[in-house]
Amino acid sequence: MEVSDKILTFTTRVLGSLASKRLRVRSVHQTIRNVFSTPIRMGWKVGDTAGVVLEDTGQERIGQITILAIEPILWSDITADDARFGGFDTVDQLGKALKRAGYRFKDPSSYYFYRIRFLWVEG
């Protein structure tokens, strides 16, 4: 499979240590991003492939994914499944990660997010 030049970046600072560990073993299958994130700004679409990188001590390449869905979502619509697919045990943990990502200045319900679901395509 050809390696994509598109990169989906994560950080342990935002994810926390447990979700980062889950990302490293490819048990994360979704991310919640804002309208200004690279996948949305650059017009990524279903079927696109991207590399996944964990930026902590450099650029740790985790693997390659295919985008399955990109859907707008409000905070009030985020479920426990969204948290689990994103590597978190609870919606509260996901909310704390979003605050670390910068969504801390307003009530979460006032932010507009995108749910990006993906499938790992490399062994």
Rosetta blueprint (number, residue, H / E / L):
1 M L
2 E L
3 V L
4 S L
5 D L
6 K L
7 I E
8 L E
9 T E
10 F E
11 T L
12 T H
13 R H
14 V H
15 L H
16 G L
17 S H
18 L H
19 A H
20 S H
21 K H
22 R H
23 L H
24 R H
25 V L
26 R L
27 S L
28 V L
29 H L
30 Q E
31 T E
32 I E
33 R E
34 N E
35 V L
36 F L
37 S L
38 T H
39 P H
40 I H
41 R H
42 M L
43 G L
44 W L
45 K L
46 V L
47 G L
48 D L
49 T E
50 A E
51 G E
52 V E
53 V E
54 L E
55 E L
56 D L
57 T L
58 G L
59 Q L
60 E E
61 R E
62 I E
63 G E
64 Q E
65 I E
66 T E
67 I E
68 L E
69 A E
70 I E
71 E E
72 P E
73 I E
74 L E
75 W H
76 S H
77 D H
78 I L
79 T L
80 A H
81 D H
82 D H
83 A H
84 R H
85 F H
86 G L
87 G L
88 F L
89 D L
90 T L
91 V H
92 D H
93 Q H
94 L H
95 G H
96 K H
97 A H
98 L H
99 K H
100 R H
101 A L
102 G L
103 Y L
104 R L
105 F L
106 K L
107 D L
108 P H
109 S H
110 S H
111 Y L
112 Y E
113 F E
114 Y E
115 R E
116 I E
117 R E
118 F E
119 L E
120 W E
121 V L
122 E L
123 G L
